[in-house]
């Protein structure tokens, strides 16, 4: 999925962009990207064995080949690790460049921006109010505005994000007329109301009622949606099979997010699907089995071929053509959307120019090596 994000792909196709880093994970990831998009491949199959082994070492065996983990946890860990390695390399190179002209006491402190944050990072404002209460979580009415008691504490903070988590409603308790479980369907737009800056979310813990409201202040060029399907309690782990219907093209977010900008009409709020990752369970594995769905499920990915506008379904070595109408009916786990200006290019060839909405300039090639 990440190999089809055009700015990220173009960046890692050039080894000089990250040669100053000593991270083996960064080198193996760039090597895998170059092998996937190489025009000199003798076979149509690329083995990620070296990259998988490096992931096991870098994550201290949190992600290894003999155990299945949550795909979103792995995605966030990989993006954070790549960003950290690139930031350290950029900071090291800049300090060496400045040390020749600026005295030691006047060196500035850099907070370098990497290609990872330039592509995927947005900003979210969280308004939090809290007060003491005798209510429980089940007796709170989120639509009722309580004005009788004043809130004791109110805080507003703005945090960056790499993906937006969307809460899926719980499954219905009752079965249909034939005795089977009802699998509901819900549109994606109903889940996006979490970030419209109007809806409140209440929770009670240790006699403290907390009310939060979320507002998007900045959209990234590439937006990652995480559908929270898995939940754990004291007894078992469960998966919510609710089908979330989402558009493949022209996802308009202007009416579903509350943007804070002096020029709202200049914000690109139309997005197109780049890749979709879904999770499938084998037949017969249900709640009664008391088994972890993460350990028995499999992942599939949907990708679009830009030249022919054909969608493909990929699972391990199995590749098959599919249609966009079937993609939205899958049990999607996370999806990557690109803004319409970022996905305007339909060519599958690497571009020489970076995307104009990715405000990132790579460092010039350098031969500076980190001291051992």
Backbone torsions as a table, in degrees:
resi	resn	phi	psi	omega
1	UNK	NA	-42.9	-180.0
2	UNK	-69.8	-26.3	-179.6
3	UNK	-69.0	-14.6	179.5
4	UNK	-102.7	8.3	170.2
5	UNK	-85.0	110.5	-165.8
6	UNK	-60.1	-49.4	179.6
7	UNK	-62.3	-38.0	178.5
8	UNK	-67.6	-40.6	178.0
9	UNK	-63.2	-46.6	-178.4
10	UNK	-64.2	-33.2	-179.8
11	UNK	-68.5	-43.9	-176.2
12	UNK	-83.8	-6.4	173.1
13	UNK	-73.8	-16.1	-179.6
14	UNK	-109.8	105.8	-176.8
15	UNK	-64.4	-23.2	-179.4
16	UNK	-65.5	-19.0	-179.3
17	UNK	-69.9	-23.8	-176.8
18	UNK	-135.8	22.3	-178.6
19	UNK	-72.7	-18.0	179.1
20	UNK	-76.0	-12.1	-178.6
21	UNK	-84.3	144.1	177.0
22	UNK	-97.5	8.4	-177.9
23	UNK	-75.6	126.0	176.7
24	UNK	-72.2	-32.8	177.8
25	UNK	-63.0	-41.0	178.6
26	UNK	-64.4	-42.0	-179.8
27	UNK	-66.8	-41.9	-179.7
28	UNK	-69.3	-36.1	177.7
29	UNK	-66.4	-43.4	176.7
30	UNK	-64.2	-36.8	177.8
31	UNK	-65.1	-40.0	178.1
32	UNK	-65.5	-41.1	178.6
33	UNK	-63.5	-41.6	179.8
34	UNK	-67.3	-34.1	177.5
35	UNK	-70.3	-37.6	-179.8
36	UNK	-64.3	-41.6	-174.4
37	UNK	-99.9	12.8	179.5
38	UNK	-74.3	138.6	177.3
39	UNK	-88.0	2.0	-178.7
40	UNK	-108.4	16.5	179.9
41	UNK	-69.3	130.0	177.6
42	UNK	-78.7	-34.2	178.4
43	UNK	-114.4	161.0	178.8
44	UNK	-90.6	9.7	-178.5
45	UNK	-119.3	131.8	178.5
46	UNK	-114.5	130.3	179.5
47	UNK	-92.2	120.7	178.4
48	UNK	-91.1	26.5	-172.7
49	UNK	-59.8	-44.5	-178.2
50	UNK	-65.0	-39.8	179.5
51	UNK	-67.5	-38.3	179.1
52	UNK	-65.1	-41.4	178.4
53	UNK	-65.1	-37.9	178.9
54	UNK	-69.2	-33.7	176.1
55	UNK	-63.6	-42.2	179.1
56	UNK	-61.5	-38.9	-180.0
57	UNK	-73.6	-45.0	-176.0
58	UNK	-68.1	-31.7	-178.7
59	UNK	-92.5	6.9	-178.6
60	UNK	57.0	42.1	178.7
61	UNK	62.9	23.0	171.0
62	UNK	-71.2	-31.6	175.1
63	UNK	-126.2	109.2	178.9
64	UNK	-138.9	172.6	-167.7
65	UNK	-73.9	-19.4	-175.4
66	UNK	-94.9	4.1	-179.8
67	UNK	-142.2	139.0	179.5
68	UNK	-94.0	134.8	-178.1
69	UNK	-123.1	173.4	179.2
70	UNK	-70.2	130.6	-176.1
71	UNK	-65.2	-35.2	-179.4
72	UNK	-71.3	-37.6	176.0
73	UNK	-61.3	-41.4	178.4
74	UNK	-67.8	-39.8	179.6
75	UNK	-62.1	-46.2	-180.0
76	UNK	-66.8	-39.1	177.5
77	UNK	-63.6	-41.4	-179.1
78	UNK	-66.4	-44.3	179.4
79	UNK	-64.1	-40.7	178.7
80	UNK	-66.2	-40.9	-179.8
81	UNK	-66.2	-41.5	178.1
82	UNK	-66.0	-41.0	178.5
83	UNK	-64.0	-42.7	-179.0
84	UNK	-63.8	-42.2	179.6
85	UNK	-66.8	-41.0	179.3
86	UNK	-68.9	-38.7	-179.6
87	UNK	-65.4	-41.6	178.4
88	UNK	-64.7	-37.8	179.2
89	UNK	-67.9	-42.9	179.7
90	UNK	-65.9	-40.9	179.0
91	UNK	-64.9	-39.3	-179.7
92	UNK	-66.3	-42.5	-179.2
93	UNK	-67.5	-42.0	-179.2
94	UNK	-65.2	-39.0	178.8
95	UNK	-65.1	-36.3	177.7
96	UNK	-70.9	-33.5	178.0
97	UNK	-70.6	-40.6	-176.3
98	UNK	-75.5	-28.8	-175.0
99	UNK	-62.4	-19.8	180.0
100	UNK	-82.3	-18.1	-175.2
101	UNK	-124.0	-17.9	-176.7
102	UNK	-115.4	135.7	177.4
103	UNK	-60.9	160.6	-176.3
104	UNK	-61.8	-33.9	-176.2
105	UNK	-78.4	-12.8	-176.6
106	UNK	-109.8	15.8	179.0
107	UNK	-69.5	129.3	178.2
108	UNK	-78.5	159.9	175.4
109	UNK	-95.1	117.6	-176.3
110	UNK	-94.9	143.5	169.0
111	UNK	-120.0	81.8	-169.9
112	UNK	-68.4	142.5	174.9
113	UNK	-96.2	131.9	-178.8
114	UNK	-104.4	173.3	179.7
115	UNK	-66.2	-26.9	-179.8
116	UNK	-66.3	-49.1	-179.8
117	UNK	-72.5	-30.4	178.8
118	UNK	-66.9	-26.1	-177.7
119	UNK	-93.3	-47.6	-167.5
120	UNK	-106.8	-13.2	-171.5
121	UNK	-87.7	128.6	172.1
122	UNK	-120.5	-173.5	-178.7
123	UNK	-128.9	141.6	-176.3
124	UNK	-132.5	132.2	176.8
125	UNK	-102.2	129.9	-177.9
126	UNK	-117.8	121.7	174.6
127	UNK	-103.6	120.9	-175.1
128	UNK	-121.4	131.5	174.9
129	UNK	-126.9	143.0	-177.8
130	UNK	-141.6	153.3	176.8
131	UNK	-164.2	162.3	177.1
132	UNK	-81.3	141.5	-176.5
133	UNK	-152.6	162.5	175.5
134	UNK	-105.1	5.7	-178.9
135	UNK	-79.1	168.3	172.6
136	UNK	-116.4	170.7	-178.4
137	UNK	-63.5	-30.6	-177.3
138	UNK	-77.7	-20.1	-175.7
139	UNK	-101.6	10.4	-178.6
140	UNK	-90.7	131.1	174.9
141	UNK	-101.1	109.7	-176.5
142	UNK	-72.3	-20.7	-179.3
143	UNK	-86.2	-13.2	-178.2
144	UNK	-90.3	130.4	179.4
145	UNK	-92.7	112.5	-178.8
146	UNK	-86.8	109.7	179.6
147	UNK	-108.6	-3.6	-176.4
148	UNK	-71.8	-40.8	-178.5
149	UNK	-108.8	136.3	-179.8
150	UNK	-80.6	148.7	176.7
151	UNK	-79.0	135.2	-175.9
152	UNK	-76.6	-42.0	-176.1
153	UNK	-129.2	139.2	177.4
154	UNK	-137.5	129.2	-179.4
155	UNK	-137.1	145.3	177.7
156	UNK	-129.9	124.9	178.4
157	UNK	-140.1	152.8	-179.9
158	UNK	-116.5	124.5	-176.3
159	UNK	-125.4	151.2	174.2
160	UNK	-82.6	158.3	177.5
161	UNK	-142.9	151.4	174.8
162	UNK	-105.1	-25.6	175.8
163	UNK	-147.2	153.1	179.5
164	UNK	-102.0	122.1	178.7
165	UNK	-86.2	129.7	179.9
166	UNK	-115.3	126.3	-178.1
167	UNK	-85.8	124.6	178.1
168	UNK	-90.1	134.3	178.4
169	UNK	-60.6	149.6	-179.5
170	UNK	-66.1	158.6	178.9
171	UNK	-68.5	149.6	176.3
172	UNK	-67.4	147.8	-177.7
173	UNK	-78.6	-26.8	-174.1
174	UNK	-94.5	154.6	179.3
175	UNK	-97.8	166.5	-179.6
176	UNK	-78.6	-175.1	-176.0
177	UNK	-66.8	-22.4	-179.8
178	UNK	-92.6	3.1	177.9
179	UNK	88.3	5.2	-179.8
180	UNK	-98.8	163.6	178.9
181	UNK	-75.3	140.5	179.0
182	UNK	-86.5	124.9	176.8
183	UNK	-99.7	102.6	-176.9
184	UNK	-75.2	163.5	174.8
185	UNK	-124.5	140.2	-177.1
186	UNK	-140.6	137.7	178.2
187	UNK	-74.6	153.5	-179.9
188	UNK	-63.2	-30.3	-176.6
189	UNK	-65.6	-27.5	176.7
190	UNK	-69.3	-31.0	178.6
191	UNK	-78.0	-26.5	-177.8
192	UNK	-74.9	-10.8	178.2
193	UNK	-66.4	-11.1	177.2
194	UNK	-61.9	-28.8	-174.6
195	UNK	-112.3	25.9	-179.6
196	UNK	-86.9	0.6	178.0
197	UNK	76.1	7.2	-178.5
198	UNK	-118.4	-42.6	-174.6
199	UNK	-74.6	136.9	178.9
200	UNK	-102.7	151.4	175.9
201	UNK	-126.2	121.1	-176.2
202	UNK	-107.8	147.7	174.9
203	UNK	-150.3	151.3	-179.4
204	UNK	-125.9	129.9	178.5
205	UNK	-148.3	122.9	178.2
206	UNK	56.0	40.6	177.3
207	UNK	76.8	10.2	179.3
208	UNK	-114.8	119.5	176.1
209	UNK	-90.2	127.1	-179.0
210	UNK	-118.3	132.2	178.9
211	UNK	-122.7	126.8	-176.2
212	UNK	-122.7	151.8	174.7
213	UNK	-140.9	135.3	-173.7
214	UNK	-113.8	139.6	178.8
215	UNK	-139.2	129.2	176.7
216	UNK	-80.8	124.9	178.2
217	UNK	-104.9	-18.6	179.1
218	UNK	-152.8	129.7	177.2
219	UNK	-98.2	135.9	176.5
220	UNK	-80.2	164.8	176.0
221	UNK	-63.0	-33.7	178.0
222	UNK	-122.6	123.7	-173.0
223	UNK	-111.0	130.4	-179.7
224	UNK	-108.8	124.2	175.7
225	UNK	-104.4	127.9	176.8
226	UNK	-110.6	116.5	177.2
227	UNK	-91.3	115.0	-173.9
228	UNK	-80.6	94.7	-177.7
229	UNK	-97.3	-25.9	-173.0
230	UNK	-98.7	139.8	177.6
231	UNK	-143.1	149.0	-180.0
232	UNK	-128.6	146.5	173.1
233	UNK	-131.8	-164.4	-177.0
234	UNK	-73.1	-10.8	-173.9
235	UNK	-116.0	-43.5	-172.9
236	UNK	-152.1	170.0	174.3
237	UNK	-109.3	138.3	-175.6
238	UNK	-128.4	157.4	175.7
239	UNK	-124.2	134.6	178.5
240	UNK	-90.9	112.7	-176.9
241	UNK	-87.1	15.7	-179.8
242	UNK	-57.1	133.3	-180.0
243	UNK	-87.0	125.3	179.1
244	UNK	-104.0	114.6	179.4
245	UNK	-82.9	121.8	-179.1
246	UNK	-132.8	147.6	179.0
247	UNK	-77.1	148.2	178.1
248	UNK	-86.9	-34.5	179.8
249	UNK	-126.9	151.0	172.6
250	UNK	57.0	53.7	171.8
251	UNK	-78.9	105.9	-176.6
252	UNK	-91.9	117.9	-176.6
253	UNK	-104.7	5.8	-175.5
254	UNK	-65.5	-33.2	-176.2
255	UNK	-93.5	-0.2	-173.9
256	UNK	-118.8	-12.7	177.2
257	UNK	-117.7	152.1	175.7
258	UNK	-103.3	99.3	-177.3
259	UNK	-90.0	142.7	176.6
260	UNK	-110.6	97.8	-178.9
261	UNK	-151.7	141.7	176.9
262	UNK	-67.9	-19.3	179.4
263	UNK	-127.9	76.0	-176.6
264	UNK	-64.4	-26.4	-179.6
265	UNK	-71.0	-17.8	-179.9
266	UNK	-87.8	-5.8	179.8
267	UNK	-80.2	130.5	178.3
268	UNK	-81.7	105.6	-175.9
269	UNK	-110.6	11.0	178.3
270	UNK	-103.4	125.6	-174.4
271	UNK	-125.4	150.6	176.4
272	UNK	-123.0	145.4	-177.7
273	UNK	-71.0	132.1	176.5
274	UNK	-101.4	-49.4	179.7
275	UNK	-152.1	154.5	-179.5
276	UNK	-138.5	130.3	179.3
277	UNK	-114.5	126.4	-179.2
278	UNK	-123.9	159.7	-177.5
279	UNK	-119.7	131.1	-178.6
280	UNK	-120.5	142.3	175.5
281	UNK	-105.8	145.9	175.9
282	UNK	-65.5	154.4	-178.3
283	UNK	-64.5	136.6	177.7
284	UNK	92.6	-6.9	179.0
285	UNK	-91.1	102.7	-176.5
286	UNK	-123.9	-165.2	-177.6
287	UNK	-69.0	-31.1	-177.8
288	UNK	-68.8	-19.9	-176.5
289	UNK	-74.4	-16.6	-179.6
290	UNK	54.9	45.3	-178.9
291	UNK	-122.2	150.1	-179.6
292	UNK	-74.5	119.0	-178.4
293	UNK	-65.6	-23.4	179.0
294	UNK	-69.2	-30.2	-176.5
295	UNK	-83.0	-15.4	-176.7
296	UNK	-117.8	-6.6	-179.2
297	UNK	-88.7	170.2	177.7
298	UNK	-129.1	159.0	-178.8
299	UNK	-110.5	145.4	172.1
300	UNK	-130.1	152.7	179.6
301	UNK	-129.1	141.0	175.8
302	UNK	-111.0	127.1	-179.0
303	UNK	-131.2	150.5	179.6
304	UNK	-108.6	134.3	174.0
305	UNK	-86.4	111.5	-171.0
306	UNK	-64.0	-34.1	-175.3
307	UNK	-67.3	-41.5	-177.9
308	UNK	-103.2	-4.8	-178.0
309	UNK	57.1	36.3	179.2
310	UNK	-106.9	135.0	178.5
311	UNK	-92.7	143.4	179.8
312	UNK	-127.2	146.8	175.0
313	UNK	-108.8	123.1	-173.2
314	UNK	-122.0	129.4	173.4
315	UNK	-141.9	106.9	-174.6
316	UNK	58.5	-117.0	-179.5
317	UNK	-96.8	2.4	-178.6
318	UNK	-94.0	121.4	-179.8
319	UNK	-124.9	126.9	-178.9
320	UNK	-141.2	149.8	176.4
321	UNK	-75.1	148.5	178.4
322	UNK	-144.0	172.6	-179.4
323	UNK	-114.7	153.0	-177.6
324	UNK	-61.1	-27.5	-178.0
325	UNK	-66.6	-28.7	179.5
326	UNK	-82.3	-20.4	-178.6
327	UNK	-67.0	-42.0	-178.0
328	UNK	-72.4	-11.6	179.0
329	UNK	-95.0	1.5	179.5
330	UNK	-85.0	163.4	177.8
331	UNK	-83.2	77.5	-174.3
332	UNK	-67.7	140.7	178.2
333	UNK	-104.4	-45.8	171.5
334	UNK	-152.1	151.5	-177.5
335	UNK	-133.0	147.1	177.4
336	UNK	-113.9	120.6	179.0
337	UNK	-111.7	145.4	176.5
338	UNK	-116.4	141.2	176.5
339	UNK	-62.3	154.8	-174.9
340	UNK	-61.1	-33.6	177.4
341	UNK	-72.8	-31.2	178.9
342	UNK	-75.2	-30.5	-178.7
343	UNK	-102.9	19.9	-178.6
344	UNK	-70.0	-27.0	178.8
345	UNK	-78.3	126.0	-179.9
346	UNK	-102.0	3.2	-179.5
347	UNK	-83.2	142.4	178.5
348	UNK	-86.8	-4.3	-179.1
349	UNK	-82.0	149.1	177.5
350	UNK	-61.3	137.7	180.0
351	UNK	-89.5	147.2	178.2
352	UNK	-79.9	-33.5	-179.4
353	UNK	-95.7	142.4	176.2
354	UNK	-77.8	162.4	-179.8
355	UNK	-64.6	137.9	-174.7
356	UNK	-71.2	-17.7	178.7
357	UNK	-90.8	-5.0	175.5
358	UNK	-97.9	96.0	-175.4
359	UNK	-80.1	76.4	-177.1
360	UNK	-145.2	131.4	178.4
361	UNK	-118.9	117.4	-179.6
362	UNK	-68.2	154.1	178.3
363	UNK	-69.2	151.3	175.9
364	UNK	-65.1	154.1	179.4
365	UNK	-58.4	138.3	-178.4
366	UNK	-140.7	151.9	179.8
367	UNK	-105.2	12.8	-179.3
368	UNK	-70.4	128.3	179.2
369	UNK	-110.6	142.6	179.2
370	UNK	-71.9	135.9	-179.4
371	UNK	-67.2	141.3	-177.9
372	UNK	-73.1	NA	NA
